Amino acid sequence: MDEKIIRQDISKEFYFKEGCYIIEQYNSPEDPSLSIARVRVEPGKKTRWHRLKDTIERYYILKGTGIMEVGTMQPKEVYPGDLVVIPPLCAQRIKNNGTEDLLFLAICTPRFESKNYEDIEDYAF
């Protein structure tokens, strides 16, 4: 692996079936230990209940506010600078309860692979 600077490219943002917009800032087979994505949730929207197999995920809130639901914790409001730690197979979703886009980094170890994503929206908790 070589040293590099990777600039964010807004034109690479795409809608993900989870209910949010994503830019894969860094996700490379050359570095399987980590991935970083910028996630955007529009005002009033929430992501689907989901979980990741074999992956620890962290949400670092950059802008906006949200209501985070994760595992057995009571729903909690999150603000810029907050870090949410989500263990493997932990049910999760986030709602934008503000008036501006909710932006956060999703940092996964090992790197995010779609085969590890499980939609559990219809799962009875």
Buried (B, 14 or more C-beta within 10 A) or exposed (E): EEEEEEEEEEEEBEEBEBBBBBBBBBBEEEEEEBBBBBBBBBEEBBBBBBBBEEBBBBBBBBEBBBBBBBEEEEBEEBEEEBEBEBEEBBBBBBBBBBEEBBBBBBBBEBBBBEEBBEEBEEEEE
